[in-house]
Amino acid sequence: MSIMALFVKSITKSLPKLCS
């Protein structure tokens, strides 16, 4: 797994938290 993929994954995971 590339670091970029992990970075994108964490961002997409924290997005809903920021929205709500």
Secondary structure, 3 states (H helix, E strand, C coil): CCHHHHHHHHHHHHHHHHHC
